[in-house]
Amino acid sequence: MDIKTVFQNNEKWIKDKLATSPGYFENLSKGQTPELLFIGCSDSRVTAEELMGLGPGDVFVHRNIANMVISIDLNVMSVVNYAVGHLKVKHVVVCGHYACGGVKAAMQSEDLGILNPWLRNIRDVYRIHRDELNTIEDEEKKYDRLVELNVQEQCVNLIKTAVVQKANRDRGLVVHGWVFDVRSGKLIDLKIDFDKYLTDIMEIYKLD
């Protein structure tokens, strides 16, 4: 890739936007009021706004390896607190994707150096659900299922947080779990039962 091409593309993008809406950037500079926080994977094939058909200003986005929500990761926790507590988003989405390299790496028995502590969180998901996963003989199907279960557990991690619990109680914030199928381009709603998980964890994790 020639980096100069990026700036040429940027110039064309500006011209295209101004051609259809002369005040586009003036309006964009006035602030943001996204209704959705999207927590996705850093994979270059997963572009948050594009796969949802949305544009600048519509989505607050955080991405990391394997779309993790880890309580001691100040990066993701800062994003969640800002989006939920200050931007007042109405929906929080954890979106994984099939053929995720991070999930695949967590399935392997090898030392991956600096990645070990990060991937250990995915291995914990495997441990929690190993009875189900170990019944799946087809390796690719097991891989896909771990992707789904990882999304589910990251949604639960969100529901454990005080800011999400408070926003759910006060204004009906909902957490969603999705998977992007890179083989077809489809978004799949895992239909995470927010109320069920909230009820299940309240005895231990209620914070507000």
Kinemage of the C-alpha trace (Angstrom):
@kinemage 1
@onewidth
@group {chain A} dominant
@subgroup {mainchain}
@vectorlist {calphas} color= white
{ca met a 1} P 0.000 0.000 0.000
{ca asp a 2} L 1.260 3.447 -0.922
{ca ile a 3} L 0.534 5.706 2.054
{ca lys a 4} L 0.002 8.617 -0.345
{ca thr a 5} L -3.081 6.791 -1.570
{ca val a 6} L -4.647 7.173 1.880
{ca phe a 7} L -4.453 10.971 1.662
{ca gln a 8} L -5.747 10.937 -1.908
{ca asn a 9} L -8.682 8.829 -0.744
{ca asn a 10} L -9.264 11.286 2.093
{ca glu a 11} L -9.439 14.219 -0.321
{ca lys a 12} L -11.949 12.348 -2.488
{ca trp a 13} L -14.014 11.441 0.577
{ca ile a 14} L -14.162 15.109 1.630
{ca lys a 15} L -15.267 16.196 -1.830
{ca asp a 16} L -17.936 13.481 -1.978
{ca lys a 17} L -19.328 14.437 1.428
{ca leu a 18} L -19.421 18.157 0.642
{ca ala a 19} L -21.038 17.492 -2.725
{ca thr a 20} L -24.038 15.862 -1.067
{ca ser a 21} L -24.057 17.905 2.147
{ca pro a 22} L -22.180 21.252 2.183
{ca gly a 23} L -22.507 21.549 5.965
{ca tyr a 24} L -21.432 17.969 6.698
{ca phe a 25} L -18.188 18.726 8.546
{ca glu a 26} L -19.575 21.811 10.250
{ca asn a 27} L -22.326 19.646 11.734
{ca leu a 28} L -19.862 16.872 12.572
{ca ser a 29} L -17.720 19.304 14.558
{ca lys a 30} L -20.601 20.265 16.834
{ca gly a 31} L -20.310 17.087 18.891
{ca gln a 32} L -21.386 13.479 19.011
{ca thr a 33} L -24.564 11.792 20.199
{ca pro a 34} L -24.122 8.116 19.283
{ca glu a 35} L -26.767 5.723 20.553
{ca leu a 36} L -24.584 2.639 20.306
{ca leu a 37} L -21.266 1.526 21.800
{ca phe a 38} L -19.626 -1.150 19.666
{ca ile a 39} L -16.919 -3.330 21.251
{ca gly a 40} L -15.316 -5.379 18.497
{ca cys a 41} L -12.156 -7.157 17.454
{ca ser a 42} L -9.102 -5.370 16.057
{ca asp a 43} L -9.160 -7.699 13.030
{ca ser a 44} L -8.762 -5.661 9.833
{ca arg a 45} L -11.735 -7.444 8.240
{ca val a 46} L -14.196 -6.192 10.865
{ca thr a 47} L -15.068 -2.542 10.217
{ca ala a 48} L -17.706 -1.481 12.712
{ca glu a 49} L -19.563 1.313 10.917
{ca glu a 50} L -19.358 -0.226 7.462
{ca leu a 51} L -20.774 -3.631 8.377
{ca met a 52} L -23.727 -1.920 10.083
{ca gly a 53} L -24.276 0.564 7.261
{ca leu a 54} L -23.612 3.514 9.589
{ca gly a 55} L -21.262 6.479 9.419
{ca pro a 56} L -19.271 9.025 11.440
{ca gly a 57} L -21.068 10.145 14.574
{ca asp a 58} L -23.369 7.118 14.726
{ca val a 59} L -21.275 4.683 16.774
{ca phe a 60} L -18.764 4.931 19.621
{ca val a 61} L -16.191 2.212 18.932
{ca his a 62} L -13.663 0.252 20.961
{ca arg a 63} L -11.631 -2.573 19.436
{ca asn a 64} L -9.106 -4.997 20.877
{ca ile a 65} L -7.895 -8.539 20.231
{ca ala a 66} L -10.914 -10.876 20.394
{ca asn a 67} L -13.386 -8.188 21.583
{ca met a 68} L -12.616 -8.644 25.272
{ca val a 69} L -14.189 -6.825 28.227
{ca ile a 70} L -11.706 -7.310 31.050
{ca ser a 71} L -12.394 -5.557 34.337
{ca ile a 72} L -8.772 -4.531 34.951
{ca asp a 73} L -8.230 -3.253 31.402
{ca leu a 74} L -8.428 0.517 31.953
{ca asn a 75} L -8.764 1.095 28.224
{ca val a 76} L -12.010 -0.786 27.700
{ca met a 77} L -13.377 0.221 31.114
{ca ser a 78} L -12.736 3.905 30.349
{ca val a 79} L -14.542 3.547 27.018
{ca val a 80} L -17.515 1.818 28.647
{ca asn a 81} L -17.776 4.395 31.416
{ca tyr a 82} L -17.534 7.331 29.017
{ca ala a 83} L -19.976 5.928 26.467
{ca val a 84} L -22.542 4.748 29.009
{ca gly a 85} L -22.106 7.356 31.733
{ca his a 86} L -21.499 10.503 29.667
{ca leu a 87} L -22.621 9.912 26.080
{ca lys a 88} L -25.673 8.030 27.414
{ca val a 89} L -25.675 5.395 24.673
{ca lys a 90} L -28.825 3.260 24.585
{ca his a 91} L -27.183 0.038 23.436
{ca val a 92} L -23.849 -1.686 24.054
{ca val a 93} L -22.822 -4.343 21.534
{ca val a 94} L -20.068 -6.914 21.903
{ca cys a 95} L -19.376 -8.162 18.389
{ca gly a 96} L -17.101 -11.129 17.766
{ca his a 97} L -16.415 -12.747 14.422
{ca tyr a 98} L -15.852 -16.210 13.063
{ca ala a 99} L -12.256 -17.018 12.067
{ca cys a 100} L -10.993 -14.861 14.957
{ca gly a 101} L -7.239 -15.214 15.315
{ca gly a 102} L -7.301 -14.416 19.028
{ca val a 103} L -9.834 -17.135 19.784
{ca lys a 104} L -7.941 -19.583 17.580
{ca ala a 105} L -4.689 -18.813 19.398
{ca ala a 106} L -6.374 -19.418 22.749
{ca met a 107} L -7.321 -22.912 21.576
{ca gln a 108} L -3.672 -23.838 21.022
{ca ser a 109} L -1.365 -25.244 23.697
{ca glu a 110} L 1.640 -23.017 23.201
{ca asp a 111} L 3.509 -20.176 24.832
{ca leu a 112} L 2.644 -16.951 23.015
{ca gly a 113} L 4.686 -14.612 25.172
{ca ile a 114} L 3.118 -11.224 25.872
{ca leu a 115} L -0.214 -12.497 24.542
{ca asn a 116} L -0.468 -15.148 27.267
{ca pro a 117} L -2.237 -13.041 29.936
{ca trp a 118} L -4.681 -11.631 27.379
{ca leu a 119} L -5.517 -14.996 25.830
{ca arg a 120} L -5.866 -16.554 29.273
{ca asn a 121} L -9.213 -14.768 29.539
{ca ile a 122} L -10.441 -16.609 26.442
{ca arg a 123} L -9.063 -19.873 27.797
{ca asp a 124} L -11.127 -19.199 30.915
{ca val a 125} L -14.203 -19.030 28.677
{ca tyr a 126} L -13.203 -22.427 27.271
{ca arg a 127} L -12.803 -23.781 30.811
{ca ile a 128} L -16.240 -22.535 31.881
{ca his a 129} L -17.889 -24.131 28.838
{ca arg a 130} L -15.581 -27.111 28.293
{ca asp a 131} L -18.330 -29.703 28.818
{ca glu a 132} L -20.243 -28.317 25.861
{ca leu a 133} L -17.182 -27.596 23.716
{ca asn a 134} L -15.634 -31.018 24.257
{ca thr a 135} L -18.716 -32.688 22.789
{ca ile a 136} L -18.104 -30.905 19.466
{ca glu a 137} L -15.857 -33.142 17.373
{ca asp a 138} L -15.556 -30.910 14.312
{ca glu a 139} L -12.707 -28.483 15.044
{ca glu a 140} L -14.153 -25.630 12.968
{ca lys a 141} L -17.557 -25.915 14.622
{ca lys a 142} L -15.881 -25.939 18.030
{ca tyr a 143} L -13.929 -22.843 17.001
{ca asp a 144} L -17.122 -21.061 15.899
{ca arg a 145} L -18.892 -22.008 19.113
{ca leu a 146} L -16.040 -20.674 21.257
{ca val a 147} L -16.302 -17.387 19.351
{ca glu a 148} L -19.990 -17.234 20.298
{ca leu a 149} L -19.405 -18.209 23.906
{ca asn a 150} L -16.640 -15.640 24.210
{ca val a 151} L -19.059 -12.932 23.072
{ca gln a 152} L -21.589 -14.200 25.616
{ca glu a 153} L -19.090 -14.049 28.480
{ca gln a 154} L -17.911 -10.560 27.530
{ca cys a 155} L -21.550 -9.434 27.621
{ca val a 156} L -21.788 -10.899 31.119
{ca asn a 157} L -18.625 -8.993 32.056
{ca leu a 158} L -20.336 -5.793 30.923
{ca ile a 159} L -23.446 -6.592 32.943
{ca lys a 160} L -21.246 -6.982 36.033
{ca thr a 161} L -20.184 -3.321 35.882
{ca ala a 162} L -21.837 -0.633 37.999
{ca val a 163} L -22.220 1.856 35.156
{ca val a 164} L -24.123 -0.656 33.007
{ca gln a 165} L -26.309 -1.805 35.901
{ca lys a 166} L -27.180 1.786 36.767
{ca ala a 167} L -27.935 2.727 33.156
{ca asn a 168} L -30.141 -0.338 32.765
{ca arg a 169} L -32.062 0.527 35.922
{ca asp a 170} L -32.406 4.249 35.216
{ca arg a 171} L -32.935 4.385 31.450
{ca gly a 172} L -33.217 0.874 30.027
{ca leu a 173} L -29.740 0.385 28.559
{ca val a 174} L -29.417 -3.028 26.906
{ca val a 175} L -26.333 -5.175 26.165
{ca his a 176} L -26.282 -7.179 22.939
{ca gly a 177} L -24.050 -10.002 21.698
{ca trp a 178} L -23.423 -10.311 17.961
{ca val a 179} L -21.146 -12.320 15.685
{ca phe a 180} L -19.973 -11.151 12.263
{ca asp a 181} L -19.682 -14.024 9.794
{ca val a 182} L -16.709 -13.111 7.602
{ca arg a 183} L -17.670 -15.938 5.238
{ca ser a 184} L -21.024 -14.403 4.331
{ca gly a 185} L -20.928 -10.815 5.614
{ca lys a 186} L -23.923 -11.424 7.874
{ca leu a 187} L -24.380 -10.061 11.370
{ca ile a 188} L -25.804 -12.686 13.710
{ca asp a 189} L -27.678 -11.683 16.856
{ca leu a 190} L -26.933 -14.209 19.617
{ca lys a 191} L -30.022 -12.917 21.430
{ca ile a 192} L -28.317 -12.484 24.771
{ca asp a 193} L -31.013 -12.491 27.445
{ca phe a 194} L -29.952 -9.359 29.309
{ca asp a 195} L -32.603 -9.635 32.030
{ca lys a 196} L -31.818 -13.308 32.693
{ca tyr a 197} L -28.100 -12.706 33.080
{ca leu a 198} L -28.727 -9.622 35.188
{ca thr a 199} L -30.966 -11.623 37.506
{ca asp a 200} L -28.518 -14.542 37.659
{ca ile a 201} L -25.560 -12.415 38.742
{ca met a 202} L -27.273 -9.921 41.037
{ca glu a 203} L -26.586 -11.873 44.230
{ca ile a 204} L -22.847 -11.587 43.687
{ca tyr a 205} L -22.250 -8.714 41.291
{ca lys a 206} L -24.874 -6.104 42.164
{ca leu a 207} L -22.995 -2.825 42.563
{ca asp a 208} L -25.504 0.004 42.292
